[in-house]
Every structure is written in structure tokens, then in C-alpha cells.
Amino acid sequence: MITVSHLSKKYGSHTAVDDISFTVEPGRIYGFLGPNGAGKSTTMNMITGCLSPTEGEVTVDGHSMLDEPVEAKRHIGYLPETPPLYTDMTPYEYLRFVAEAKGVRRDKIADEVADVMASTGIEDMQDRLIRNLSKGYRQRVGIAQAMLGDPDVIILDEPTEGLDPQQRTEIRTLVRELGRERTVILSSHVLSEVQEVCDHLIIISHGKLAANDTMENISRSLKPTTSLLVTVKAAPDEAEAVLAGIEGIESFAVTVSDGGSTTVRVRYPSEVDLRETISFAFSDIRRAVVSMGIEEENLEEIFLRLTNPDGDKESADVDGDGGAVVDTEAGDEADADNDDEDDEDESYHYDPRDYLTDEDMAADGGDDGEEEDDDDDKDDDGGDDDKNDDDYKPLFGGR
């Protein structure tokens, strides 16, 4: 669906993204991860055509983002970290505007707007000014605009940033629903969220690709040994005697012994699977195995090992097609203050009008009328805003 080939972005002597390549396959939810300043937002802006690469190419469904930008963008819906909302519009007006900018057929606009509002749960807020909506609802409006035009890929940059736990849960549910019909790329600093929602990870560090595979495969490639916890109905000395006789086990140690049961942590090389052998060995002495499970490395541990320049990292095949983990040592210039501000300042801010053709822009002729809004009103009731919902005349006739 999306092919990123040797993509780089340089600002003078600083390399924000350094020769990364990967493929986004249809029907998956991808977690796009990296520490602050790693180049995530820059990469996403290049993938969506909001920023031109210094080197490399992005193709979407066979269309080059450089040579066929309009066709390529038709396949992508994008929610940047700061939603591109016109706060003096209502959600209904704004979504109609975005639908027209994306080239949705006029006889289909009303139905598409109704569908995305229903999917994102903003129907009750459709006639309220966006400036009067809470941040959670603003995020929903932003996701709704990304869904317009029925794109094959939805790219969401920090969609739950600043939301409360209930709102985060609702957005995660929405992302899962989107993933049933579309490919989703989700960038987030909430690793538990990514682990819960995503089935494939792309991790970058210092502008380089660190991993591109399922979490299970990445974890296996980073761990030379498997740690297995076995609980058996046996005394500690019986358990140790059985395990001592199994070839291939590197080490074992009793962790818990209580009530006639013993739990042992067993370590053996990751390239072999000794679970069946261990189970049969205890069966031979008529001791029941109560439970057996591999200790999985959580996403936070994987993330730190891949993105910490001082940590130990081993080259391994983690992209599923014979590639290797790219060395992420900070040999080149890195963001010294480890801050996302560079990415944000360097990136072109997405605007729905990016979908307009040159002919559309020439026919329009007027300015966008967008007004900078510093109001941070998070009260759905509107607070002390200067403009009220009741006396606002809808641009598109309202409802």
C-alpha cells in the first residue's frame, strides 16, 4: 500500500530522517514509535506529501507522492498532532468544506459527512462551533476529516494526546474499528496504548529505522534466551532434578515454593522450544504441570533497548523479510535537547486545501479566512467566548 524508499530529510548539516525504507501492508494497524526528536512527525509529513524529502521516494498504491501528489493523497487520510480545524466553523460545516477540498462528489458529500460523524460520535455536536468543543471532541472532528474521501490509509499523529482516560479509551476503540476496514498508522508516546491496539511496530531512533515487525518477532530477535515460568505440583528438589536432566536448558532457579507447588524460571536458547520436552519430563514422574508461560518483554523494555544509544543492541532480522535492525547509534548529529519542537518547527502544517488542484485554487481566488485561535476553552458549554452558537450563521446553510 505504502512504500517508503531511502527517505531522507536534511536541514543544513542536521539530518532529521536518515535513509529509511519500509513497506506498509494493507489491513494492519501500525504503531509508529520513536523518542522525542527522532523524526516521527517529519517522516509522517513526508509520507502524506505535506513535506518534500531531501532524498528518496514515497509511493502510495503505485502513485509517487512527488510525481502524482493528488492521486497519492486520495488514498491517505491524515490527522497531524495539531488537528487542522477552523474553529469558527461548526463540525458539519468544516467536514463539508474538507469533503469538497478532497474532491468528494457533490451528491455524495452529505452521506459521507453523516457517516464519519456517526463513526466518530460527534453527531450531537455537529452544529456547535468547534472553538466551543472540548479537546476530546476536537480530536474526533480531526479524525472525522481524515476519514472523508474513504482513504485506504489513516495516519494519526498522537490522537490521544492531552485526553482524559475515558476519552483515550473511546479513541482506542475508534482506532480498532478503523483498522477493520483500513490500514492505520498510529503514532503515540503512550506505549501501553500502542501495545493494546497495534499488531505491527515501526520504530525509529535518531532518524534511522530501528525495527519494523510484530512485537513478538522484535522481542524474540532482541532476546538470545527464552525465559519460561513453570509451575508444577512437585517439591523444589524434584523439580530441580527433572530440569537438570533436560538437555538444552542453560539455567533454572526456583522462584516460589508454596502449598505443594513449585514455580521455576527456566532459561534456554530462543532458537529452540523446550516446553513440550519439559511437560513430558514432569509427566514421566507423575507430576502435574499447573501452568507454563513465556515471560514476554513489554513494549517499554523493547522501546528503551532499541532507542537508547547507550544500551546494548544486537543486529537481528526484525522486518520479516530478511532485513536487519538498523544500527541506531547516535554517530550523526542528534537533537541535543531531545525535544519534539524541532520536528514541529521543521514540518509543513497540514491543511485540507492541500488536496485542491491548481485549477480549484485559481477558481477559488479568495483567502481562507482562517483566524488564529488561542482560546483553550475545554468547556462544552462555551464559557465566555465572544461568539455564541445561537447567533452564528452557518456557511453551508446548517441544519
C-alpha positions in Angstrom: 0.0 0.0 0.0 2.7 2.5 1.0 6.4 2.1 0.0 9.0 4.3 1.6 12.3 4.1 -0.3 15.5 5.6 1.1 13.7 8.6 2.6 15.9 11.4 4.0 15.3 14.9 5.2 18.2 17.3 5.9 18.2 20.8 7.3 21.6 22.2 6.6 24.0 20.0 8.4 21.3 18.4 10.6 19.8 15.1 9.3 16.3 14.7 10.7 15.5 11.5 8.8 18.3 9.3 7.5 17.8 6.9 4.7 14.8 4.9 6.0 12.9 2.3 4.0 9.8 0.3 4.9 6.6 -1.0 3.5 3.1 -0.6 4.9 0.9 -3.5 4.0 -2.9 -3.3 3.8 -5.2 -4.5 6.6 -2.9 -3.8 9.6 -2.7 -1.3 12.4 0.9 0.0 12.6 2.4 1.6 15.7 4.9 4.3 14.7 7.2 4.9 17.6 10.3 6.9 18.5 11.7 9.2 21.2 11.2 12.9 21.0 13.1 14.4 18.1 13.5 11.0 16.4 11.9 12.3 13.2 8.4 10.7 13.5 6.4 13.8 12.6 8.9 14.7 9.8 8.5 11.2 8.4 4.7 11.3 8.5 4.6 14.7 6.9 6.8 13.3 4.0 4.6 10.2 3.7 1.5 12.4 3.4 3.0 14.8 1.0 3.0 17.8 3.4 6.8 18.0 3.3 9.2 17.2 0.4 12.0 14.8 1.1 15.6 15.7 0.5 16.2 12.3 -0.9 14.1 9.2 -1.5 10.6 8.5 -2.6 7.1 7.6 -1.2 4.6 5.7 -3.3 1.0 5.1 -2.3 -0.9 2.4 -4.2 1.6 2.8 -7.0 1.4 6.6 -7.2 4.5 8.6 -6.5 3.9 11.4 -3.9 6.3 13.6 -5.9 5.1 12.9 -9.4 1.4 12.2 -8.8 0.6 14.0 -5.5 -3.1 14.4 -6.0 -3.7 10.7 -6.8 -1.4 9.6 -4.0 -3.1 11.8 -1.4 -6.5 10.5 -2.3 -5.5 7.2 -0.7 -4.4 8.8 2.6 -6.3 10.4 5.5 -4.1 12.4 7.9 -4.6 13.7 11.4 -1.5 15.7 12.4 -0.6 16.2 16.0 -2.4 19.6 15.9 -5.7 19.0 14.2 -6.2 21.3 11.2 -9.5 22.8 12.5 -11.2 26.0 11.5 -12.6 26.9 14.9 -15.2 29.5 13.6 -16.9 26.7 11.7 -19.2 24.0 13.1 -18.2 20.4 12.7 -20.8 19.9 10.0 -19.6 23.0 8.0 -16.0 22.1 8.4 -16.5 18.5 7.3 -18.4 19.7 4.2 -15.5 22.0 3.4 -13.0 19.2 3.8 -15.1 16.9 1.7 -15.2 19.5 -1.1 -11.5 20.1 -0.8 -10.8 16.4 -1.1 -12.9 16.2 -4.3 -15.8 14.1 -2.9 -18.6 14.1 -5.4 -21.2 16.7 -4.5 -24.1 14.2 -4.5 -22.0 12.0 -2.0 -20.9 14.8 0.4 -23.9 14.8 2.7 -23.9 11.0 3.1 -20.1 10.9 3.7 -20.2 13.7 6.3 -23.1 11.9 8.1 -21.2 8.6 8.1 -18.0 10.0 9.5 -19.9 12.0 12.2 -21.7 8.8 13.2 -18.5 6.8 13.3 -16.7 9.3 15.5 -19.7 10.1 17.7 -19.9 13.8 17.0 -23.5 14.0 15.7 -24.7 15.8 18.9 -22.0 18.4 18.4 -22.4 19.0 14.6 -24.0 22.5 14.9 -21.8 23.8 17.7 -18.8 26.0 17.0 -15.6 24.0 17.0 -14.0 26.6 19.2 -16.5 25.7 21.9 -15.8 21.9 21.9 -13.7 20.1 24.4 -10.3 18.8 23.2 -11.7 15.3 23.0 -14.4 16.3 20.6 -11.9 18.4 18.6 -9.8 15.2 18.2 -12.9 13.4 17.0 -13.6 16.1 14.4 -9.9 15.8 13.3 -10.3 12.0 12.9 -13.6 12.5 11.0 -11.9 14.8 8.5 -9.2 12.2 8.0 -11.8 9.6 7.2 -13.5 11.7 4.5 -12.9 10.5 0.9 -12.8 6.9 2.0 -9.0 6.7 2.1 -7.3 3.3 2.2 -4.8 4.5 4.9 -5.5 6.6 8.0 -2.4 8.2 9.6 -2.9 9.5 13.2 -0.2 11.5 14.9 -0.7 11.5 18.7 -4.6 11.2 18.5 -5.0 10.8 22.3 -2.5 13.5 23.4 -4.0 15.5 26.3 -7.2 13.5 26.6 -8.5 12.1 29.8 -8.6 8.3 30.4 -12.2 7.9 29.3 -11.5 9.8 26.1 -8.4 7.8 25.4 -10.4 4.6 25.7 -13.0 5.9 23.2 -10.4 6.9 20.7 -8.6 3.5 21.0 -11.9 1.8 20.3 -12.4 4.0 17.3 -8.9 3.2 16.0 -9.7 -0.6 16.3 -12.9 -0.1 14.3 -11.0 1.9 11.6 -8.4 -1.0 11.5 -11.1 -3.5 10.4 -11.6 -1.7 7.1 -8.5 0.3 6.5 -4.7 0.4 7.2 -4.0 2.6 10.2 -0.6 4.1 11.2 -0.8 5.3 14.8 1.9 7.5 16.4 1.8 7.7 20.2 4.0 8.1 23.2 1.6 6.0 25.3 3.3 2.6 24.8 0.6 0.7 26.6 -1.9 2.1 24.1 0.2 1.0 21.1 0.7 -2.4 22.6 -3.0 -2.8 23.1 -4.1 -1.6 19.7 -1.4 -2.2 17.1 -0.3 -5.5 15.6 2.9 -4.2 13.9 5.6 -1.8 15.0 7.8 0.6 13.2 10.4 2.2 15.5 12.8 4.9 14.5 15.6 6.5 16.6 17.8 9.4 15.6 16.3 9.5 12.2 17.1 5.8 11.4 14.9 2.8 11.2 15.4 0.7 14.4 12.7 -2.0 13.8 9.8 -3.0 11.6 8.0 -6.2 12.6 5.5 -7.6 15.0 6.2 -7.1 18.7 6.6 -10.8 19.2 9.3 -11.1 16.5 11.1 -7.9 17.6 11.2 -9.2 21.2 12.4 -12.6 20.1 15.2 -11.1 18.0 16.4 -9.0 20.9 16.5 -11.8 23.4 19.0 -14.6 22.8 17.3 -16.7 25.5 13.8 -17.6 26.4 12.6 -17.2 30.0 9.9 -19.8 30.8 8.0 -19.9 34.1 6.8 -23.4 35.0 4.6 -24.2 38.0 4.4 -27.8 38.9 2.9 -29.9 41.6 6.2 -31.1 43.0 8.7 -30.3 45.7 11.6 -28.0 44.8 14.2 -30.8 44.8 12.0 -32.9 42.5 11.6 -30.1 40.1 15.3 -29.3 40.0 16.1 -32.9 39.5 13.8 -33.2 36.4 15.1 -30.0 34.9 18.7 -30.9 35.4 18.2 -33.9 33.2 16.9 -32.0 30.2 19.5 -31.2 27.5 19.5 -27.7 26.2 18.5 -25.8 29.4 21.0 -23.1 30.2 19.9 -22.4 33.7 16.9 -22.7 36.1 16.0 -21.3 39.5 13.1 -21.8 41.9 11.2 -18.6 42.4 8.2 -19.8 44.5 7.5 -22.9 46.6 4.2 -23.0 48.3 1.4 -25.4 49.1 2.9 -28.4 47.4 3.6 -26.4 44.2 6.9 -25.1 42.9 7.5 -22.3 40.3 10.8 -22.4 38.4 12.2 -19.9 35.9 13.9 -21.8 33.1 16.2 -20.3 30.5 17.1 -21.8 27.2 18.2 -20.5 23.7 15.4 -18.8 21.8 16.0 -20.8 18.7 14.6 -23.9 20.4 11.3 -24.7 22.1 11.6 -26.9 25.2 8.1 -26.5 26.5 6.9 -29.9 25.3 10.1 -31.6 26.5 9.7 -30.1 30.0 6.0 -31.1 30.1 6.7 -34.7 29.2 9.6 -34.9 31.7 7.3 -34.0 34.6 4.7 -36.4 33.3 7.2 -39.2 33.4 7.5 -38.8 37.2 3.7 -38.3 37.5 3.9 -34.6 38.5 1.3 -32.3 37.0 2.3 -29.1 35.3 -0.1 -26.5 36.6 1.0 -23.6 34.3 3.7 -22.8 31.8 4.3 -19.5 30.2 7.0 -17.5 28.5 7.9 -14.2 30.2 7.3 -11.6 27.5 9.3 -8.4 27.2 6.9 -5.5 27.4 6.9 -2.7 24.8 8.6 -0.2 27.1 11.6 -2.5 27.6 11.8 -3.1 23.8 11.5 0.6 23.1 14.2 1.5 25.5 16.6 -1.1 24.2 16.1 0.0 20.6 16.2 3.7 21.1 18.8 4.1 23.9 22.1 4.9 22.2 24.0 3.7 25.3 22.1 0.4 25.5 23.2 -2.9 24.2 21.5 -3.8 20.9 22.2 -6.8 18.7 21.6 -6.8 15.0 18.8 -9.2 14.1 16.2 -9.8 11.5 13.2 -7.9 12.6 11.5 -6.8 9.4 10.1 -10.1 8.5 11.8 -10.2 5.1 15.5 -10.8 5.8 16.5 -7.3 6.7 18.3 -6.3 9.9 17.8 -3.9 12.7 19.4 -0.7 11.6 22.2 0.5 14.0 20.7 3.4 15.9 23.9 4.7 17.5 24.0 8.5 17.6 27.0 8.9 15.4 25.4 11.7 13.4 24.1 15.0 14.8 21.2 14.4 17.1 18.7 16.5 18.8 20.7 17.5 21.9 17.7 18.6 23.9 15.6 15.6 22.9 12.7 17.7 22.2 9.8 17.4 19.7 9.9 21.1 18.9 12.4 20.7 16.1 10.2 18.2 14.3 7.2 20.5 14.7 9.0 23.6 13.5 10.6 21.9 10.5 7.4 20.4 9.2 4.8 21.9 7.0 1.5 22.0 8.8 -1.2 20.0 7.0 -4.1 21.9 5.5 -7.1 20.2 3.9 -6.7 22.5 0.9 -3.6 20.5 0.1 -6.0 18.3 -1.8 -7.1 21.1 -4.1 -5.8 21.1 -7.7 -4.2 24.2 -9.3 -7.5 24.7 -11.2 -9.5 24.6 -8.0 -7.2 27.2 -6.3 -7.4 29.5 -9.3 -11.2 29.3 -9.4 -11.4 30.0 -5.6 -9.4 33.2 -5.7 -10.3 34.3 -2.1 -8.4 33.9 1.1 -9.2 31.2 3.5 -10.5 33.4 6.3 -8.7 31.2 8.9 -8.3 33.0 12.1 -5.7 32.2 14.8 -7.5 31.0 17.8 -5.7 30.9 21.2 -8.8 30.1 23.1 -8.3 27.0 25.2 -11.9 26.6 26.3 -12.4 23.0 27.2 -16.0 23.5 28.4 -18.6 22.2 26.1 -20.9 24.9 27.3 -18.7 27.6 25.6 -17.6 29.6 28.6 -17.1 33.3 27.8 -16.5 33.0 24.1 -17.2 36.2 22.1 -19.3 34.4 19.5 -22.2 32.2 20.5 -23.6 29.2 18.7 -27.1 30.7 18.6 -26.3 33.9 16.6 -23.9 32.2 14.2 -25.0 32.0 10.6 -23.8 28.7 9.0 -21.7 29.0 5.9 -23.4 26.0 4.2 -26.9 26.6 5.4 -26.6 24.4 8.5 -29.3 22.0 9.5 
